[in-house]
Amino acid sequence: MNKYIILGLVALTVSCNESIDIDQVGRLGAEQAFQSLADLESGILGTYNQFDYTPSMQWASNFTDEIAIGPDNGGQGQAVYSGIVNTGSAVTSSIWQTYYDALNSANRIIEAADLIEAEEDEVDAYNNVLGEAYALRAWGLFELWSYYTINYTDGTALSALLVNFVPEVATQLPRATSTEFLTQIGEDLTTAAGLLTVQSSPTRVSQDFVTALRAKVALYTEDYTTADALAASLLANYPISNTTQFEGMWDDSDDTEIIFKLERSVGDPYDGQGATGSANAGGWAGANYAFVNPTVDGSPYFVMSSQLFDLMPDGDIRREVYVDESAAPDYAVLPVGKYPGSGGQPLLNDLKIFRSADMLLIRAEAAASSSDFAAVATFIDELRDARFGTDVATPAVANQTAAFAAVLEQRRIEFAFEGHRYRDLKRLGVRAGVSVSRPDAECTNFGNCSIASDDFRFTLPIPLFELDANPAITTQNPGYEQ
């Protein structure tokens, strides 16, 4: 296993093989780091801090058809925009390293919990922290599975490395199968559900987080009956935002439809510009698209695709929120306004992970899978009515391909710049007859105007640094073989 996987809260590696077994002076072991419930609670906050969704947001925008090259672009992201993806690309190393660091942290909390005997009045809090660790591990495994598995419905398909323990320095693992990943995710979520004492929280793992993640797993594996039931249960408690609430969601002042988000605040480790134009990202969410602020004059290096903009007519609150108002009246430049900033810091906003609009469109997709076209129209109509603030007509769908295409179009609009588009096209593109397709004016100079949804690049390669360090990996994903 690559050394990046074993970096964590209390890990210490050394450069010489002879030093591996030496108890280094100053080394902080689990027994010293975790001696009380307070230590566990501090540790779980550190685990949350390991999770960063900005690489997914940047990658989905850049590789697919959410953005165009902006007026202040000095080369940022242009290789990916041109379709260049390989074993050394930032996206595969960043996502791999991000989630294995997170898994390492969660695993350490799970193992360290055995060292602590909770007092009688601490049992609920102790159980909740442990439940959070199991749920976060499940989420990290899901993210890795979704990026490195070729076929979500083939249980024998190879995925990433199944790290459900704290590895040793010399640990080397082969790739696990999709079934092995999904089994572990399911077991972790079951364990988490039995421990968590919090029903709902927008910024901490809760029972509703577990339900939302289960719904996403069921959606990706096309277990639509389960996905629909879980999504419906969440919609009973998380209504779709009205236009005022929707606008507030993006400046972090309203959580009406937020099931879970990663909180970002002034002064935290993500308060900074990050790696602009790169899937290494980090930092402010809005810095994925602009250098200074979300306005026309804020140095936008990526802007909204004109094709995406055309899907949002006047009256759609998403147009008003997703494109900064400085673009009006001519809309010659379309700066991304979805992450305007909060706490006085432009471009710094919470990262929305699960929200009720996703659950509604899960229900629409489930209906499409069973050819219940009236239900597809009803669910899409509910979302559109909320986003327009009035009753608007939704075209009827006549066949399953059109139904999937209608769902995919609404997902493209609703979740623009949230990290969904890449995996949505991978899941639904072929069935919907939809692929990455950019307007000629936005792609001709880059030679990458279309990408079929079954293109091999919709699965990431195992990163080169992992292949070099881990001989137990004997198979690379198709299209990336050396």
C-alpha positions as MATLAB code, in Angstrom:
seq = 'MNKYIILGLVALTVSCNESIDIDQVGRLGAEQAFQSLADLESGILGTYNQFDYTPSMQWASNFTDEIAIGPDNGGQGQAVYSGIVNTGSAVTSSIWQTYYDALNSANRIIEAADLIEAEEDEVDAYNNVLGEAYALRAWGLFELWSYYTINYTDGTALSALLVNFVPEVATQLPRATSTEFLTQIGEDLTTAAGLLTVQSSPTRVSQDFVTALRAKVALYTEDYTTADALAASLLANYPISNTTQFEGMWDDSDDTEIIFKLERSVGDPYDGQGATGSANAGGWAGANYAFVNPTVDGSPYFVMSSQLFDLMPDGDIRREVYVDESAAPDYAVLPVGKYPGSGGQPLLNDLKIFRSADMLLIRAEAAASSSDFAAVATFIDELRDARFGTDVATPAVANQTAAFAAVLEQRRIEFAFEGHRYRDLKRLGVRAGVSVSRPDAECTNFGNCSIASDDFRFTLPIPLFELDANPAITTQNPGYEQ';
ca = [
       0.000    0.000    0.000;
       1.214    3.492   -0.787;
       2.598    5.507    2.096;
      -0.023    8.248    1.640;
      -2.733    5.884    2.836;
      -1.227    5.466    6.261;
      -0.747    9.120    7.098;
      -3.101    9.984    9.954;
      -3.703   11.507   13.314;
      -1.102    9.546   15.199;
       0.883    7.831   12.437;
       4.625    8.319   12.199;
       6.631    6.828    9.370;
      10.395    6.709    9.023;
      12.607    6.591    6.005;
      14.862    3.676    6.846;
      13.702    0.085    7.099;
      15.963   -0.396   10.119;
      13.979    2.232   12.012;
      10.532    0.787   11.547;
      10.498   -1.183   14.781;
      12.174    1.466   16.926;
       9.983    3.269   19.476;
      10.954    6.776   18.396;
      11.302    9.492   21.037;
       8.240   11.734   21.013;
       6.089    9.251   19.165;
       2.399    9.594   20.103;
       0.651    6.230   20.118;
      -3.060    5.573   20.306;
      -2.842    4.817   24.025;
      -1.448    8.297   24.668;
      -3.572   10.153   22.119;
      -6.924    8.688   23.149;
      -7.505    8.453   26.881;
     -10.970    9.924   27.307;
     -14.232   10.648   25.552;
     -13.019   14.205   25.009;
     -10.027   12.829   23.100;
     -12.336   10.742   20.904;
     -14.516   13.767   20.237;
     -11.474   15.791   19.227;
     -10.394   12.915   16.996;
     -13.712   12.728   15.169;
     -13.547   16.457   14.448;
     -10.135   15.804   12.926;
     -11.693   13.067   10.813;
     -14.322   15.446    9.451;
     -11.483   17.767    8.556;
      -9.948   15.090    6.328;
     -12.986   15.098    4.055;
     -12.829   17.588    1.215;
     -15.288   17.614   -1.676;
     -13.706   20.412   -3.717;
     -11.689   17.963   -5.886;
     -14.946   16.280   -6.931;
     -16.549   19.643   -7.664;
     -13.619   20.884   -9.720;
     -13.219   17.634  -11.618;
     -16.905   17.271  -12.508;
     -17.044   20.865  -13.754;
     -13.838   20.750  -15.764;
     -14.093   17.353  -17.405;
     -17.778   17.541  -18.321;
     -19.915   20.340  -19.725;
     -20.568   22.612  -16.749;
     -17.957   25.250  -17.549;
     -16.188   27.108  -20.321;
     -12.764   28.737  -20.227;
     -13.106   32.173  -18.622;
     -11.528   35.512  -19.540;
      -8.905   35.363  -16.767;
      -7.797   31.815  -17.481;
      -4.026   31.567  -17.719;
      -3.924   27.868  -18.504;
      -5.732   26.633  -15.400;
      -7.448   23.302  -16.039;
      -6.979   23.390  -19.780;
      -5.392   19.943  -20.027;
      -8.429   18.337  -18.402;
     -10.741   20.548  -20.463;
      -8.994   19.056  -23.477;
      -9.747   15.558  -22.185;
      -6.280   14.596  -20.950;
      -6.543   12.093  -18.094;
      -3.842    9.591  -17.128;
      -2.314    7.807  -14.161;
      -0.395   10.932  -13.180;
      -3.330   13.338  -13.370;
      -4.077   15.462  -10.332;
      -7.636   14.177  -10.079;
      -6.787   10.537   -9.539;
      -4.025   11.247   -7.021;
      -6.062   13.869   -5.178;
      -9.238   11.820   -4.784;
      -7.259    8.692   -3.893;
      -5.153   10.451   -1.285;
      -8.016   12.526    0.164;
     -10.246    9.571    0.901;
      -7.529    7.216    2.096;
      -6.346    9.881    4.535;
      -9.960   10.169    5.695;
     -10.311    6.394    6.025;
      -7.116    6.215    8.023;
      -8.453    8.801   10.422;
     -11.830    7.065   10.793;
     -10.157    3.695   11.308;
      -7.997    5.110   14.075;
     -11.059    6.448   15.891;
     -12.763    3.047   15.596;
      -9.726    1.210   16.948;
      -9.009    3.786   19.658;
     -12.574    3.553   20.974;
     -11.695    0.123   22.386;
      -9.147    1.805   24.654;
     -11.743    3.962   26.384;
     -14.280    2.853   28.945;
     -17.121    5.368   28.915;
     -18.653    6.498   32.180;
     -22.360    5.814   32.644;
     -23.302    9.373   31.681;
     -20.988    9.269   28.649;
     -22.365    6.185   26.906;
     -24.650    8.017   24.479;
     -21.950   10.498   23.492;
     -19.378    7.697   23.160;
     -21.717    5.666   20.958;
     -22.483    8.675   18.797;
     -18.806    9.431   18.134;
     -18.191    5.809   17.221;
     -21.276    5.846   14.982;
     -19.942    8.951   13.236;
     -16.634    7.178   12.584;
     -18.325    4.147   11.031;
     -20.590    6.325    8.873;
     -17.698    8.503    7.709;
     -15.713    5.393    6.841;
     -18.661    4.161    4.796;
     -18.816    7.493    2.976;
     -15.086    7.442    2.214;
     -15.370    3.900    0.859;
     -18.370    4.906   -1.259;
     -16.469    7.795   -2.808;
     -13.503    5.581   -3.703;
     -15.781    2.862   -5.043;
     -17.665    5.336   -7.218;
     -14.531    6.727   -8.884;
     -12.421    3.602   -9.371;
     -15.046    0.948  -10.235;
     -15.847    0.470  -13.903;
     -19.358   -0.950  -13.578;
     -21.512   -0.143  -10.562;
     -23.827   -3.108  -11.137;
     -21.150   -5.772  -11.653;
     -20.185   -7.230   -8.297;
     -17.039   -8.824   -9.718;
     -15.677   -5.535  -11.081;
     -12.417   -4.453   -9.486;
     -12.540   -1.339   -7.335;
     -10.002    0.384   -5.077;
      -8.248   -0.933   -1.946;
     -10.522   -1.965    0.900;
      -8.917   -0.346    3.942;
     -11.131   -1.071    6.945;
      -8.300   -1.201    9.487;
      -5.208    0.764   10.469;
      -2.486   -0.530    8.129;
       1.137   -1.096    8.981;
       3.923    0.652    7.090;
       4.602   -2.389    4.913;
       0.960   -3.338    4.272;
       0.186   -3.978    0.601;
      -3.326   -4.757   -0.585;
      -4.723   -5.896   -3.918;
      -7.769   -4.256   -5.416;
     -11.037   -5.447   -3.870;
     -14.162   -6.254   -5.838;
     -17.240   -4.081   -6.009;
     -19.156   -6.617   -3.912;
     -16.497   -6.497   -1.196;
     -16.707   -2.698   -1.091;
     -20.502   -2.626   -1.031;
     -20.629   -5.284    1.682;
     -18.302   -3.259    3.903;
     -20.225   -0.045    3.248;
     -23.470   -1.782    4.161;
     -22.011   -3.267    7.346;
     -20.567    0.088    8.416;
     -23.867    1.871    7.870;
     -25.718   -0.782    9.844;
     -23.237   -0.422   12.698;
     -23.479    3.363   12.544;
     -27.285    3.258   12.620;
     -27.138    1.154   15.782;
     -24.853    3.652   17.530;
     -25.874    7.143   16.428;
     -27.988    9.044   18.926;
     -28.590   12.115   16.727;
     -31.452   11.947   14.230;
     -30.564   14.957   12.089;
     -27.809   17.559   11.852;
     -26.725   19.616    8.831;
     -23.035   19.532    9.784;
     -22.585   16.285   11.727;
     -23.248   12.683   10.761;
     -26.689   11.572   11.901;
     -29.285    8.881   11.282;
     -30.485   10.932    8.312;
     -26.945   10.984    6.900;
     -26.975    7.181    7.042;
     -30.323    7.049    5.228;
     -29.123    9.484    2.559;
     -25.928    7.521    1.919;
     -27.893    4.279    1.740;
     -30.167    5.931   -0.836;
     -27.157    6.953   -2.937;
     -25.645    3.465   -2.784;
     -28.976    1.964   -3.850;
     -29.262    4.514   -6.675;
     -25.799    3.795   -8.043;
     -26.338    0.027   -7.923;
     -29.782    0.443   -9.544;
     -31.653   -0.974   -6.581;
     -34.405    1.505   -7.341;
     -37.022    0.071   -5.003;
     -34.757    0.651   -2.018;
     -33.532    4.017   -3.291;
     -37.081    5.280   -3.783;
     -38.246    4.218   -0.322;
     -35.246    5.771    1.433;
     -35.519    9.003   -0.552;
     -39.230    9.263    0.216;
     -38.575    8.847    3.945;
     -36.149   11.785    3.902;
     -38.431   14.017    1.852;
     -41.016   13.677    4.609;
     -38.669   15.678    6.864;
     -36.669   17.789    4.407;
     -38.955   19.847    2.156;
     -37.799   21.334   -1.122;
     -36.764   24.951   -0.549;
     -38.861   27.820   -1.769;
     -37.054   30.490   -3.795;
     -36.077   32.555   -0.751;
     -34.792   29.535    1.143;
     -32.951   28.313   -1.947;
     -31.099   31.584   -2.285;
     -30.208   31.475    1.402;
     -28.849   27.950    1.070;
     -25.997   29.207   -1.103;
     -24.860   31.957    1.256;
     -25.140   29.439    4.120;
     -28.003   31.220    5.861;
     -30.673   28.551    5.283;
     -30.554   24.785    5.832;
     -34.144   23.892    4.897;
     -33.203   21.153    2.455;
     -29.734   20.328    3.734;
     -29.385   16.772    5.016;
     -25.622   17.071    5.382;
     -22.923   19.533    4.412;
     -19.233   20.006    5.173;
     -18.956   23.202    7.162;
     -16.375   25.753    6.041;
     -15.524   28.787    8.190;
     -13.168   31.732    8.197;
      -9.899   30.661    9.788;
     -10.306   26.924    9.255;
      -7.780   24.874    7.223;
      -9.832   25.335    4.044;
      -9.910   29.126    4.294;
      -7.667   29.899    1.334;
      -7.563   29.946   -2.424;
      -6.431   26.345   -2.882;
      -5.037   24.841   -6.073;
      -6.941   26.824   -8.675;
      -7.798   24.974  -11.862;
      -6.649   21.676  -10.402;
      -8.460   18.736   -8.901;
      -6.044   19.123   -6.002;
      -8.366   22.042   -5.223;
      -8.910   22.506   -1.479;
      -9.642   25.939   -0.127;
     -12.688   28.033   -0.953;
     -15.374   26.314   -2.996;
     -15.728   29.334   -5.286;
     -11.988   29.357   -5.968;
     -12.678   26.457   -8.298;
     -13.955   29.086  -10.733;
     -12.559   32.535   -9.868;
      -9.510   34.049   -8.238;
     -10.983   36.994   -6.322;
     -14.771   36.935   -6.100;
     -17.740   35.586   -8.091;
     -18.364   38.737  -10.142;
     -17.504   39.590  -13.741;
     -14.592   41.637  -12.358;
     -13.537   38.933   -9.888;
     -11.056   37.257  -12.262;
     -13.177   34.293  -13.376;
     -10.989   31.661  -14.988;
     -13.869   29.239  -15.488;
     -17.379   30.444  -16.342;
     -20.692   28.672  -16.730;
     -21.186   26.889  -20.031;
     -23.537   28.854  -22.292;
     -25.342   25.596  -22.999;
     -26.049   25.096  -19.283;
     -27.101   28.723  -18.940;
     -29.631   28.290  -21.744;
     -31.348   25.536  -19.735;
     -32.286   28.098  -17.044;
     -34.800   30.657  -18.368;
     -35.861   33.900  -16.731;
     -37.785   33.205  -13.548;
     -35.732   30.164  -12.534;
     -34.101   31.021   -9.196;
     -31.201   28.764  -10.158;
     -30.275   31.194  -12.933;
     -30.231   34.065  -10.446;
     -28.130   32.128   -7.926;
     -25.788   30.158  -10.171;
     -24.791   33.127  -12.358;
     -23.600   36.194  -10.502;
     -25.851   39.205  -10.957;
     -22.942   41.216  -12.367;
     -23.381   39.254  -15.604;
     -26.627   41.083  -16.396;
     -27.954   42.468  -18.619;
     -25.987   41.110  -21.578;
     -24.627   37.881  -20.011;
     -21.561   38.048  -22.246;
     -19.547   36.557  -19.366;
     -21.183   34.011  -17.062;
     -19.293   34.019  -13.730;
     -20.240   31.209  -11.353;
     -22.190   32.743   -8.487;
     -23.136   29.597   -6.603;
     -20.405   30.125   -3.999;
     -20.554   33.864   -3.263;
     -18.878   33.542    0.124;
     -19.907   33.822    3.758;
     -18.551   35.242    6.995;
     -17.138   38.170    5.048;
     -14.899   35.945    2.900;
     -15.743   35.833   -0.820;
     -15.862   32.342   -2.373;
     -15.891   30.551    1.019;
     -19.025   28.423    1.488;
     -20.126   25.156    3.026;
     -19.978   22.124    0.715;
     -23.436   20.630    0.242;
     -23.296   16.824    0.179;
     -26.857   15.521    0.651;
     -29.982   17.610    0.140;
     -33.645   16.951   -0.461;
     -33.582   17.931   -4.156;
     -31.294   14.946   -4.687;
     -33.817   12.704   -2.953;
     -36.622   14.044   -5.166;
     -34.674   13.319   -8.334;
     -33.757    9.875   -6.988;
     -37.503    9.240   -6.857;
     -37.860   10.544  -10.426;
     -35.091    8.237  -11.628;
     -36.640    5.276   -9.839;
     -39.938    6.041  -11.569;
     -38.156    6.215  -14.936;
     -36.618    2.800  -14.309;
     -40.100    1.295  -13.972;
     -41.503    3.306  -16.917;
     -43.868    5.249  -14.659;
     -43.659    8.335  -16.832;
     -46.467   10.180  -15.055;
     -44.541    9.930  -11.784;
     -41.345   11.141  -13.495;
     -43.216   14.224  -14.681;
     -44.764   14.770  -11.253;
     -41.444   14.700   -9.404;
     -39.710   16.949  -11.933;
     -42.683   19.299  -11.886;
     -42.458   19.561   -8.092;
     -38.825   20.617   -8.311;
     -39.384   23.087  -11.155;
     -42.398   24.661   -9.452;
     -40.272   25.246   -6.361;
     -37.433   26.767   -8.369;
     -39.736   29.106  -10.325;
     -41.914   29.905   -7.326;
     -45.018   29.240   -9.380;
     -46.734   26.483  -11.316;
     -44.808   25.832  -14.543;
     -45.453   23.319  -17.268;
     -43.299   20.201  -17.428;
     -43.191   18.412  -20.778;
     -44.494   14.860  -20.711;
     -42.057   12.029  -21.416;
     -43.086    9.298  -23.835;
     -40.468    6.592  -23.349;
     -37.802    5.432  -20.948;
     -34.895    7.055  -22.779;
     -36.673   10.408  -22.685;
     -37.512    9.887  -19.017;
     -33.892    9.251  -18.063;
     -32.844   12.223  -20.215;
     -35.346   14.473  -18.414;
     -34.000   13.379  -15.030;
     -30.414   13.856  -16.160;
     -31.176   17.345  -17.452;
     -32.686   18.372  -14.132;
     -29.701   16.915  -12.297;
     -27.407   18.894  -14.603;
     -29.190   22.138  -13.729;
     -29.901   21.527  -10.053;
     -26.484   20.190   -9.070;
     -24.270   22.290  -11.319;
     -20.877   22.875   -9.666;
     -21.633   20.423   -6.830;
     -19.580   17.462   -8.071;
     -22.403   15.287   -9.455;
     -22.219   15.641  -13.246;
     -19.287   13.280  -13.884;
     -20.822   10.318  -12.081;
     -24.350   11.139  -13.251;
     -23.226   10.837  -16.866;
     -21.404    7.618  -16.060;
     -24.564    6.153  -14.489;
     -27.261    7.532  -16.758;
     -25.647    8.877  -19.921;
     -25.995    5.783  -22.072;
     -29.552    5.044  -20.940;
     -30.526    8.682  -21.508;
     -28.727    9.001  -24.845;
     -26.729   11.916  -23.391;
     -22.994   12.614  -23.468;
     -20.640   15.510  -22.805;
     -21.329   17.969  -25.588;
     -19.911   21.479  -25.642;
     -20.860   24.333  -27.984;
     -18.324   24.763  -30.796;
     -17.327   28.229  -29.603;
     -16.307   26.785  -26.236;
     -14.377   23.755  -27.400;
     -12.974   24.024  -30.919;
      -9.638   25.415  -29.741;
      -9.281   22.539  -27.283;
     -10.188   19.652  -29.567;
     -12.599   18.071  -27.108;
     -16.150   18.965  -28.059;
     -17.766   15.682  -27.047;
     -17.116   12.710  -24.765;
     -19.311    9.612  -24.918;
     -20.784    8.567  -21.578;
     -19.258    5.106  -21.913;
     -15.778    6.541  -22.469;
     -13.138    4.832  -20.311;
     -12.309    8.182  -18.675;
     -15.546    8.020  -16.693;
     -13.626    5.675  -14.413;
     -10.437    7.043  -12.883;
      -7.142    5.156  -13.126;
      -5.325    3.776  -10.120;
      -2.714    6.530   -9.583;
       0.828    5.947  -10.722;
       2.342    6.549   -7.270;
       0.202    3.714   -5.883;
       1.132    1.342   -8.692;
       4.830    2.077   -8.180;
       4.661    1.423   -4.429;
       2.222   -1.474   -4.305;
       3.033   -4.597   -6.346;
      -0.131   -6.264   -5.021;
      -2.063   -4.217   -7.584;
      -1.757   -6.193  -10.812;
      -4.620   -4.737  -12.856;
      -5.135   -1.158  -14.025;
      -8.492    0.156  -15.218;
      -9.036   -0.217  -18.992;
      -7.723    2.582  -21.159;
      -4.914    3.502  -18.785;
      -2.644    0.484  -19.163;
       0.984    1.336  -19.764;
];
